Amino acid sequence: MNTAPFFLTGVGLALALAACSSTEAPDQGSQSGNGGSRASTGGSTGVGGAVGTGGSTGGGAGQSGSATAGGMSTGGGTSTGGGTSTGGGTSTGGGTSTGGGTSTGGGTSTGGGTSTGGGTSTGGGTSTGGAAGMNSTGGGAGSAGMGAGGGAGTVGAAGSGMGGGAGSGSTFTPPSLVTSGPSGYWQTNAMPTESSSGTADVTVNDTMPAQTWDGMGGAFNELGWSYLTTQAMKDEALQLLFGQDGCHFAWGRIPIGASDYATDRYTLDETANDTSMAMFSIERDKQKLIPYIKAAQAVNPSLRFWASPWTPPTWMKSSPYQTPGNPVNAFDGGSMKSDAATLQAHALYFVKFIAAYADQGIKIDYISPQNEPNYSQNYPSCIWSPTTFTTFISTYLGPALEKANPTAQIMLGTMSNSNSNADVAVANAVLADAKAKSYSKVIGVQWGMSDASQVSNLKSKGAGIPIWLTEHKCGGNPGANVATAPNDIGYAKDSWGYIRDAVHNGLTAYNAWNMVLDKGGKGIDNTRVWAQNALLVADSGQITKTPAYYVFRHISEFVQPGAKVVSTTGSNDSLGFKNPDGSLVAVVYNSGSSAKSMTVAIGGKHLQFMVPATGWATVYTK
């Protein structure tokens, strides 16, 4: 989040859940439900497909098993939640298990464990049809049964509940047409009409590929997770953001220490002069942040991560700090020290962070040395000089990562202040240093530096280095101290403009700021109180999808990482993509006050459909 001229910074998984409540964006019509039946491939073990881990020895015979809640059990199996179990299998959440297979909440279980005599069966069935559906009643995985006659597991039946379609091994196919606007968001009931003639409003030129698309994502913050106060809310939000029939975000941004949307200020080592990082700890993250991240991983096991600090440990900075307003503290503002001992310790700080998160099963792909290195704010922040930033990458951080964790790479970011003597100067200095530049594998810019002139400058100095939009415009009015964030159609229109222009300017990834907030939208800056927007709003036990949420989803659900951006002609308010599987995607916007019939030439077809007033449409064809 940032300022001038207006720069800005910037859910575990359902195993047992009845239908959950959802409030739509204002004035919207009917829309597709949360989740729904859809096939998925390559599901992971752990959630919705866990591997059975044994059972009791000498499984009972005949009717010795128990049955609860309507389940039927024979041959020693235990059945809960309506499942049927035979031959020693355990069934939970409506699944059918035979011969020791594990059935979980609607997932498909194949290849169950083998049990002979009274031996213990280990390994059960591994789910190959995908994770259990969101909001599926029943939920958890049963342990593999054992006992005489335990054969290989058979396919489990679908669990009851919303979003819990049985995995069938086939690939999820998005709808061929989705429209959104104030008259109704995420409408999927219409089909495009193929026309044999006529002039196209938009033509997708898939033979003219441009940049490779790395995907879309959003930032994990403590406050967002804290507002998801029930398991039902967490489950719904996670599915909406990371599920295939949701935004299906590919990237998550992780703050290293406190962001301005943490619950309070902290770093991972506040022991003064601890240059050996002996007191480094992520214990707080394990309580307030990592559960959020792991829950997202359970929904999308392919989720990837990048990270940045808002401030280094306070003892690595020098005053003056930010005043007035918040009590003067060393978290807010200050400047990064430039002595060798401090820079070496800070490089070790990053190495420790990457290793600690890897121990939690969270692999960090990229790290940025600093969020907004030329904004000093009344929230965690730090000023870096171009020389110190360049030296840190070339002499300390680059070599430290190369030695300790060569899979983690450096992002030259996140650059926000577009003044020529601010973040532009930092980026230019790094790109002018051959060694520092060689370590910089991605350039990260926030919305204030994503315009054509700044991107052109970065491209000219960092040829071949992908450029990401690392933080979307936050919305709202900084300092206005209003009760609630707008989260209105105006923000959706702004969001579309920033995403569209970023893609047109050659950027290769796009990251939202807060994915979830309460309706107040305020962070820990109590000086310039700012009600910021989010994709989802949590309030009174319900989740509201904002108009901007749908703008992101109109792209992110359909466009796969690794897609090629392709050119479109006929309207500047359009985007085109060609996915690795050959499918084509066109996203168009109608800025008019009336619904409009549009024809899109795509994949050798002329497809005609209505786009709502002030609304969007995505057409998908394969």
Disulfide bonds with the S-S distance in Angstrom:
none
